[in-house]
């Protein structure tokens, strides 16, 4: 499991904003998707894969 503040920092997104995104209180914007994927070390496609589809 990845710690949200660590991901936020790696993605260059303010921690409070990232927390709101994770809790579905704020939409994630297109320019943030790539930053989040890179911070997690996964592809953008992986972020949007349905359970069981991700490799």
ABEGO torsion letter per residue (X at the ends): XBBAAAAAAAAGBBAAAAAAAAAGABBBBAAAAAAAAAAAGBBAAAAABBBGABX
